[in-house]
Amino acid sequence: MSIQRLSVLFCGVLVFVVAHGPSASGQVAEYTEVTAWPSPATSATGTPAAWNFGQVSGVATSANGYVVVLHRGAQPIMLFDSGGRFVRAWGDGLFSNGKVGGISPADRVPGRSGYTAVYGAAGCHACGAHSIRVDPDGNIWVVDAPGHVVYKMNPQGRVLMELGSKGVAGMSRNTFNLPTDVGFAPNGDVYVSDGYGNARVVKYTADGQYLLEWGSRGTGPGEFGLPHNLVVDDEGRVYVTDRDNQRVQVFSAAGEFLSEWADIGANSALFMTMSENQQIWTGGTLRNLAGEAVATLPGGNGGHGMTVSGTGEVFVAQLSGRVQKFVR
């Protein structure tokens, strides 16, 4: 399949045209990057000022079409409209100051996790902020990886529920060890990828009651090197990014292994579109539910989190401290 790419700077928009040949629908996917997002902040004298994002670890789309940005810094949850206008921010004190890091290969124990966390002065401000999602009811969920906890908030930011035990690492129905992401089934069930310290997926009811879990450390079917992200389709199938094994694994709602998409790179972002013909962004590559690539964003598979607005705008969270916006 031939690929042609053209980039042009025009009227403040860096335009990338990515032509892949027809998708299953016969359409050609073309995306352009909007370089000036979000809109500049304003200084005390009314002049433009840059946003001082920390590492941007996640991004989500709210029920009213606003974009929620999760970053590792002061007021770590920021709300913008899709055009980039700042609305409000919150979250100080919500996230732990621990920092997840890899264990040196020389110090790793075979069959054990290759990750750990650093706390105290060696950590960093709000570095627990790892993932953000919005459920079908408009509630905002955030994952504090080194805090070992997942929070459910209403759209105003009030905490409604906690999964896990804050500050307590474990592998039980009520404890996680460096969790990574959260996803939602059509019936309201909640899935948590408990991935850096453990290597499992845990399933709960909508009100937080434990249902089941699956997974262990390894490279075989149903095993994980690092379950970093997960999403659920309209049929209840669960798609899990196994980042260290550079694949996506597909499971039934009961945790039965169904298939895998092998050798797709070490993706750190996963998003299920809400269209009638559901597709999945695996980093910068859009795939159908059989795992076949149908489009890509310019710049490869980078990004730690991503979302798509109701009008098809794609937002990518970059740990370099920025949010990219792409339009089709």
N, C-alpha and C positions, 0 to 999 in steps of 0.2 A: 504494500500500500504506500503510495507516494505521499510525501508531506511537503507543502510549500509554506513558507513563512515570510511575511513582509512586515517591517516595523517603520512607522512614520510618526513624528512628533507634530501634532496638529491641534491648535487651539487649547493647549493645556492638557490634552489627552494623549497619552502614548498609545498608539494603535498597533496592536499585533493582530494579524490575520492568520489564523491557523486552519489550513484546509486539509482535511483527512480523507476526502472521498466520502461518498454518501454513507450515512448511518442506516440502520434498519428501516428508518422512516423515509430514506431518500434525501434527507436534509444534510447540509454541510454546516458543521459547527464553527462559528467565528466568535472570538472574544477579544475585547479591547480592555486595556487597563486604564482606569481613571486615576491619574497620578496624584491629584490634590484631594485626598480623602483621609481623615475628616477635614471639615473646614477649619481654618486656623483658629486658635484661641485668640483672645483679645487682651492686650496689655492695659495697664492702668491709664495710659495716655490714648488708648483707642487704636493702637497700631496692631497689626497681626503678630502673633507669637506662636511658637511651635508647641505641640503637645509633648509633655515630658512623660511618655509611656515608659514603664519598665519593660521587661520581657512580656510580649503579648502572647499569652498561652492559649486563649480561646476566644471565640466569637459566636454569637447566636442571634437569631431573629425573633423578636418578641411577637406577641399576638397582634399588636397594632402596627406591625411592620417596622418598628424601630430596631436598631442594631445594638446589641449588648456586647461590650468589649470587656474581656477579663485580662488584666495585666498585673504584673508583680511590682507594685508600687503603692503610693498613697492613693486612697479611694480606689481600690482595685476593680470595682465594677462600675463601668461608665456606660451611659445610655446616649445614643445619637439617633437622629432620624436618618433615613436611608441616604439622604443628600449630604450628610456629614455634619449637620448642625447639632451642637452639644445640647443635651436636655438636662441631665443631672448625673450625680455619681454617689456611690456609697460603698460600704464594706470595710471601713477601717476597723481593725481588731478582729475581723472574722476569720482570717486565715493565719495559719502558723507561719513562723519565720524559719522553718527548716528548709533544707535544700536537698533535692534528690540528686544523686550522682552515681556514676558507675564505679564498680570495684575493679581495681587493677587486675588484669588477667592472671598475674603471678600470685595474687592473693585470693582468687576465687576457689570455691569448693565445688567439685564436680556434682552436678545434680541440684545445686542450690542457686539462689538468685544471684545475678551479677550486679545488683543495685543495692544501695543503702541510702541513708539520709544523714545530713550533718545539721546539728542544732546549735543554738546559742550564738556566740559572737561570730562563728564561722559560717553561719547561715546567712540569709538575706531577707529583707523586708517583704512580707506577704508572698514569699516564694512558694508557699503551699498552694497557691492558686494554680490549678492544673487544667481543669476542664469546665466548660459552661454549656448547658443545654436548656432549651425551653420545651416543656411538655405540651401535648395537645390542648390542655386546659389553660395554657398561658403562664403556668408556674415556672420559675427560674430555678434550675438546679446547678450547684457548683460542687466541684470535687477538690478537697484539700488533701493532696497526696501525703505529705509528711505528717499531716495532722490525723490521718487515718479515718477521715470522716467525709460524708456526703450530706450537703444541706439542700433542703427544698424550701424555696421562698415564694411568697406571693409576688405579683408584679410590682408592688411597692417596696419590696426588699425585706419584709418581715419573715423571719425563719418560722416555718410551719412544722418541719420534721427533720430529724437527723437519722441517718443510717450510719452504723459504726459507733465507736466510742472514742470521742475526741482525746487525742494524746495517748491512746492505748493501742499498741500493735498486737495483732493476733490473727488467728485463722479459725474463727467460729461463726456462728450465726449472727453475732452482734459485734464482731471486730473484723477489721481489715488490716492489711499490712501494705501501705503505700498504694492505695487504689488509684485508678487512672481515669475512668470515664463512667458515664451513666446513660442508659437508653430506655425506651418506653415501648411496650407492646400495644397493639390495637385495643386490647381489653383493659389497659391501665397498669398491667404488671410492670415492674421496674427491674432492670438488669444493671449490675455493677461489675465492671472489669476490675478485679483486685489483682493488679498486675506487676508492680515493681518488686514487692517483697514476696507475695504469693503468686500463683499462676493459675487463676481460676476465674470463673464467672459465677456470680451469685444472683439468684432471682428472688424477688419479693413481690408481695401483693401491693396494690396501690397505696394501702395504708401502712406499709412497712413490715408486714408479717413475712417471715422467712418461708420460702417454698422449697428451693433446691439449689444445688450448685454442681459444677463440673469443672474438670481441668486439672492438670498437673504439669510439672516442669519437664520439657522434652521437645522432640521434633516430630513426633508421630501424630496421627489423627487425634484430635481432641486434646493434644498437649500444646503447651505454649512456651516460647522463649520469653516473650513479653506481650501479654494482652493489653494493648495500649488504647484501643478505641472500640466501640461497638455501636451498631444501629440495628433496627428491627424493621422489616418490611410489613406490608399490609396483610400478608399471610401469616405473620408471626415468626418467620425465619429470622435467626439472629446471625449477624455478620460481625466477626471479630477480627480486628487487625492484630496479627501476631508479628509485631514489628521486628523483633530480632531474627525471626525465621523468614522474614520478607514475604509474607503471604497474608491472605484473608481466608479465614475458615468460616464455613457456613454450618449452622446448627438448627435443629428443630427447637420448638419452644420448650421441649423437655430436655434439651442438651444433647440430643443425638447428633453425631457427626454426619453431615450430608455431603459436603464437598469442600474443596479448597481451590483458591486461585493462587498458584505458586509463582515464585520468581517475579513479583511485581514491585520489588524495592521495599526499603524500610520506611513505610509511610507512617506519619504521626498524626494524620488527620483523616476523618471519615465523616461523610454526611449523606443521608438518604433524602433524595428529593421527594416532594409531596405531590408530584404530578400523577395523573392517571397511569401513565407508563413510568413506573418508578425506576430510577437509576441511582447509582452511588458514586459520589466523588471519593476517590482514594488518593488523597493528596491532590496533585494537579491533573489527575486523569479521571475522566468521567467514564463509568462502565455501566453496561446493562446488568441485569440480575444473574446473567450467566458468566459475568466477569470479563466480558469482551469490551475493550476500549472503544469508545465512540467519539471522544474529544479530549483535548488536553488544553491546559492553560499555559501561556508562555512562562518559562522559568523553571519547568520541571516539577518534581513532586514535593517541593518544600512546603513548609507550613506546619504549625503545631495544632491548629484547629481551623474549622471552616464552617460556613453556613451559606444558604441560598435564600434570597428574599422571595416574596410571593410573585414578584415580577421577573424573577430569573437572575437578579444580580448576585454575583458570587463574591464573598468576602473571605479572605484568608488571613489568619493570625500568624504573625512571624515573631519568633523569639528575638529577632534583631531589634524589636521595639516599634513595629509598625503594623498597620492593617492595609492589605491590598484589596482594592475593589475592581472587579471585572464585570463588564457588561457584554451581552451577546448581540 
